[in-house]
Structures are given as C-alpha cells and as structure tokens.
Amino acid sequence: MTEAAELPPAPEVAREVFGDRFGDAVRYAELLAEAGVQRGLIGPREVPRLWERHMLNCAVLSEVVPEGVTVCDVGSGAGLPGIPLALVREDLKITLLEPLLRRTNFLAEVVELLGLDHVTVARGRAEEVMGTMHPVHVVTARAVAPLDRLATWGIPLLRPYGEMLALKGDTAEEELKSASTALSKLGAVGTSILHVGEGVVDPLSTVVRVEVGESPGGVRFAAKRAKAARTSRTRRRR
C-alpha cells in the first residue's frame, strides 16, 4: 500500500490572495487532501499541486467576477472553483450546484466548517433546477464538460445580460471556435478568452467568457424555463 501524498505548505502568495481567510483556505486544502482523497473527490496525485493547480488557479477567477453578484458554480464537485472564489469574495452570493450526494455532503460540511454564510449547496443537475432556481448573474465551471455541452447546462441558468465564466486549459481557443454555432443558438452575444492570475499562478489561468443577451438559452430554453416556472408555482400553491 502506497503512502498518501503529503500536502505541501501554502505558498506565500496564498496569504496575499486569501487575506483574512488564509486560515480557512489552509483548512479547505487539508480537507481536500484528506477527506477529498478518501471519498474519491480528487485523485491522490493532485495533492502535491493542490495550491498552484487548484486553490490559487480557482481563486484568481475573482479578478473577472463583478462585485456583489449572484453566482452558480455548475458541477461544483469538490468545490472548485466555487469555494476558493467564496473565500476571497464575501460580496458574492454563491450556489454550489452538484448532482452527486457524496459530493454535496462534502460541500455542505466544508461550508459549515468554514462559516461560509454567503454560500448555498444545492443538489441537482443544471437542467433539473432551471425554473426553480432564481437566475444568476454569473455561472462558473471548471473541468465539467466541453464548452458546447457546458453552455447548454450553464447559460439557461443566467439572468438576461449575465455571463458564463469557464476555467479552461490549452484547448480554450479550439473549444470556443467549435462551440460558436451552439453558443449563438443559446443566446450568446459575445465571447472572449481571458488570462488571469498575473503574479499568482504560472501559467496564468485561462477563462472563457460567454456573455448573453436578453434571452439566455435562446428560444429553445425560453419555453422550457416558462414551463418549469409554471410547474413550480403550481407546486407551491398545493
């Protein structure tokens, strides 16, 4: 039996990034390295690079999230990028959306332990909560699916003129090109590739930004959203 990988000390830059929440960031990293690995939420090989590849890589997403908005982290998994984002941005109202029970249990434990009062954990798939969850300003995602498929889940959760911010790697430009037709049908009015984390992470974190117009999800999802809303109202009256 191989020994569990050891979590390295937090780099000094993490103190600057997480500020007053640095201690909570360390505790979260420890939870990922211990319970996260034990429950199969992250691989043991990720532990030595938890800080650079995961914690800081996600935290710098805050550079492009507007102030005081609502955020839904789709397919949150072990809480990446949602929890690092929450640790550096207490002005945000964040929902961690995840369909698997073992993951939502972990997320709920982390949120309670770290006292993240501005974070809510919701169990479900994006397509299931549309119409029951209040539309958000920003949808975030990391390592969930190719951009075209991710967009069909994330964009319909947005309010008009919202945006989806997807952390991507070297395939960002290629994915954006191949998804252009799908994004247009989903109501996207603008796309861009951003690089964030100057002086914090190397290489920089790559973010694909998809901005929507007045009809997130396009015509296809407008009817679906309206039907889901009617069903929700009917259930509340009963």
C-alpha positions as CSV (number, residue, x, y, z in Angstrom):
1,M,0.0,0.0,0.0
2,T,1.4,3.4,-1.1
3,E,1.6,6.2,1.3
4,A,-0.7,9.1,0.9
5,A,0.8,12.2,-0.8
6,E,1.6,15.0,1.6
7,L,0.1,18.4,1.2
8,P,2.9,21.0,0.8
9,P,2.9,24.2,2.8
10,A,0.9,27.1,1.3
11,P,3.0,29.4,-0.9
12,E,3.5,32.9,0.5
13,V,1.4,34.3,-2.3
14,A,-1.6,32.5,-0.9
15,R,-1.6,34.7,2.1
16,E,-2.0,37.7,-0.1
17,V,-4.7,36.2,-2.3
18,F,-6.8,34.8,0.6
19,G,-6.1,37.6,3.1
20,D,-8.1,37.3,6.3
21,R,-9.4,33.9,5.0
22,F,-6.0,32.4,4.6
23,G,-6.5,30.1,7.6
24,D,-9.8,28.9,6.1
25,A,-8.1,28.3,2.8
26,V,-5.4,26.1,4.5
27,R,-8.2,24.1,6.3
28,Y,-10.0,23.6,3.0
29,A,-6.8,22.4,1.3
30,E,-6.3,20.0,4.2
31,L,-9.8,18.7,3.8
32,L,-9.3,18.2,0.0
33,A,-6.0,16.3,0.7
34,E,-7.6,14.1,3.4
35,A,-11.4,13.6,3.1
36,G,-11.4,14.7,-0.5
37,V,-9.0,11.9,-1.5
38,Q,-10.6,9.3,0.8
39,R,-14.0,9.9,-0.7
40,G,-12.7,9.9,-4.2
41,L,-13.4,13.6,-4.9
42,I,-9.9,14.3,-6.1
43,G,-7.0,12.0,-7.1
44,P,-4.1,11.5,-4.7
45,R,-1.7,12.7,-7.4
46,E,-3.3,16.1,-7.2
47,V,-2.4,16.6,-3.5
48,P,1.2,17.9,-4.1
49,R,-0.1,20.5,-6.5
50,L,-3.3,21.5,-4.7
51,W,-2.2,25.0,-4.1
52,E,-0.9,26.1,-7.5
53,R,-3.2,23.9,-9.8
54,H,-6.4,24.1,-7.8
55,M,-6.7,26.6,-4.9
56,L,-4.9,29.5,-6.5
57,N,-5.9,28.7,-10.0
58,C,-9.5,29.0,-9.0
59,A,-9.2,31.9,-6.6
60,V,-7.8,34.2,-9.3
61,L,-11.1,33.8,-11.2
62,S,-12.3,36.5,-8.8
63,E,-10.4,39.0,-11.0
64,V,-13.2,38.9,-13.6
65,V,-16.3,38.4,-11.5
66,P,-18.2,41.6,-11.0
67,E,-18.9,43.0,-7.5
68,G,-22.0,41.9,-5.5
69,V,-23.5,39.5,-8.0
70,T,-25.1,36.1,-7.7
71,V,-23.1,33.1,-8.9
72,C,-23.9,29.5,-9.6
73,D,-20.9,27.1,-9.7
74,V,-22.2,24.3,-12.0
75,G,-20.9,20.8,-11.4
76,S,-19.0,22.1,-8.3
77,G,-17.6,18.7,-7.4
78,A,-15.2,19.2,-4.5
79,G,-16.0,22.9,-4.6
80,L,-13.7,24.1,-7.3
81,P,-13.8,26.9,-8.3
82,G,-16.7,27.9,-6.0
83,I,-15.2,27.6,-2.6
84,P,-11.8,29.4,-3.3
85,L,-13.9,32.1,-5.0
86,A,-16.1,32.3,-1.9
87,L,-13.1,32.6,0.3
88,V,-11.7,35.7,-1.5
89,R,-15.1,37.3,-2.4
90,E,-17.6,37.6,0.5
91,D,-19.6,40.1,-1.5
92,L,-20.9,37.3,-3.7
93,K,-23.9,35.1,-3.2
94,I,-22.7,31.7,-4.4
95,T,-24.6,28.5,-5.1
96,L,-22.6,25.3,-5.4
97,L,-24.6,23.1,-7.8
98,E,-23.7,19.4,-7.8
99,P,-25.8,16.3,-8.6
100,L,-23.9,13.6,-6.6
101,L,-24.9,13.1,-3.0
102,R,-21.4,12.2,-1.7
103,R,-20.1,15.5,-3.2
104,T,-22.9,17.7,-1.9
105,N,-22.4,16.1,1.6
106,F,-18.7,17.1,1.4
107,L,-19.6,20.6,0.2
108,A,-22.1,21.2,3.0
109,E,-19.6,20.1,5.6
110,V,-17.0,22.5,4.2
111,V,-19.4,25.4,4.0
112,E,-20.5,24.8,7.6
113,L,-16.9,24.3,8.9
114,L,-15.6,27.4,7.3
115,G,-18.6,29.6,8.1
116,L,-19.3,30.5,4.5
117,D,-22.7,32.2,5.2
118,H,-22.8,33.5,1.6
119,V,-22.7,30.1,0.1
120,T,-25.5,27.6,-0.5
121,V,-25.2,24.0,-1.6
122,A,-27.8,22.6,-4.0
123,R,-28.1,19.1,-5.2
124,G,-29.2,18.6,-8.8
125,R,-28.3,18.9,-12.4
126,A,-28.4,22.2,-14.1
127,E,-31.2,21.1,-16.5
128,E,-33.3,20.0,-13.5
129,V,-33.1,23.2,-11.5
130,M,-33.9,25.6,-14.3
131,G,-37.1,27.4,-13.5
132,T,-36.9,26.5,-9.8
133,M,-33.6,28.3,-9.1
134,H,-33.5,32.0,-9.4
135,P,-31.5,33.1,-12.4
136,V,-28.0,34.3,-11.6
137,H,-25.6,37.0,-12.9
138,V,-22.7,34.6,-13.4
139,V,-22.3,30.9,-14.0
140,T,-18.8,29.4,-13.2
141,A,-17.5,26.0,-14.1
142,R,-14.2,24.1,-14.2
143,A,-13.4,20.7,-15.7
144,V,-17.1,19.9,-16.2
145,A,-17.5,19.3,-19.9
146,P,-16.5,20.6,-23.4
147,L,-17.7,24.2,-23.9
148,D,-20.6,23.4,-26.2
149,R,-22.1,20.9,-23.8
150,L,-21.3,23.1,-20.7
151,A,-23.1,26.0,-22.3
152,T,-26.4,24.1,-22.7
153,W,-26.3,23.5,-19.0
154,G,-25.0,26.8,-17.7
155,I,-26.4,29.5,-20.0
156,P,-30.1,28.8,-19.3
157,L,-29.4,29.4,-15.6
158,L,-28.3,33.0,-16.3
159,R,-30.4,36.1,-16.0
160,P,-30.6,38.4,-19.0
161,Y,-27.2,40.0,-19.8
162,G,-25.4,37.6,-17.5
163,E,-22.2,35.7,-18.3
164,M,-20.7,32.3,-18.0
165,L,-17.0,32.0,-16.9
166,A,-15.4,28.7,-17.6
167,L,-11.9,27.8,-16.4
168,K,-10.2,26.0,-19.3
169,G,-6.8,24.9,-20.3
170,D,-4.8,24.8,-23.6
171,T,-8.0,23.8,-25.5
172,A,-9.8,27.1,-24.8
173,E,-9.4,28.6,-28.2
174,E,-10.2,25.4,-30.0
175,E,-13.3,24.8,-27.9
176,L,-14.6,28.3,-28.4
177,K,-14.3,28.0,-32.1
178,S,-16.1,24.7,-32.3
179,A,-18.8,25.8,-30.0
180,S,-19.6,29.1,-31.8
181,T,-22.7,27.9,-33.5
182,A,-24.1,26.3,-30.4
183,L,-23.4,29.4,-28.3
184,S,-25.2,31.6,-30.8
185,K,-28.3,29.4,-30.7
186,L,-28.1,29.7,-26.8
187,G,-28.3,33.5,-26.9
188,A,-24.6,34.4,-26.6
189,V,-23.8,37.9,-27.8
190,G,-20.1,38.0,-27.1
191,T,-17.2,35.7,-26.2
192,S,-13.6,36.2,-25.2
193,I,-10.6,34.4,-23.7
194,L,-9.1,35.9,-20.6
195,H,-5.9,35.2,-18.8
196,V,-5.9,35.9,-15.0
197,G,-3.6,35.5,-12.1
198,E,-0.6,37.6,-13.0
199,G,2.0,37.3,-10.3
200,V,0.0,34.5,-8.6
201,V,-0.1,31.4,-10.9
202,D,2.2,30.3,-13.7
203,P,0.9,29.6,-16.3
204,L,-1.9,32.1,-16.0
205,S,-5.4,30.7,-15.5
206,T,-7.4,30.7,-18.8
207,V,-11.1,31.7,-18.6
208,V,-13.6,31.5,-21.4
209,R,-16.2,34.3,-21.0
210,V,-19.6,33.9,-22.7
211,E,-21.9,36.9,-22.4
212,V,-25.6,36.5,-23.2
213,G,-28.3,39.0,-24.3
214,E,-31.9,39.3,-23.1
215,S,-32.8,35.7,-23.7
216,P,-30.3,33.3,-22.0
217,G,-30.6,29.9,-23.6
218,G,-32.3,31.2,-26.7
219,V,-35.7,30.3,-28.0
220,R,-35.3,26.6,-27.2
221,F,-35.0,27.2,-23.5
222,A,-37.4,30.1,-23.1
223,A,-40.4,27.8,-23.4
224,K,-38.7,25.2,-21.1
225,R,-38.0,27.9,-18.5
226,A,-41.5,29.2,-18.6
227,K,-42.9,25.7,-18.2
228,A,-40.6,24.9,-15.2
229,A,-41.7,28.2,-13.6
230,R,-45.4,27.4,-14.0
231,T,-44.9,23.9,-12.5
232,S,-43.0,25.4,-9.6
233,R,-45.8,27.9,-8.9
234,T,-48.4,25.1,-9.1
235,R,-46.5,23.0,-6.5
236,R,-46.2,26.0,-4.1
237,R,-50.0,26.6,-4.2
238,R,-50.7,23.0,-3.2
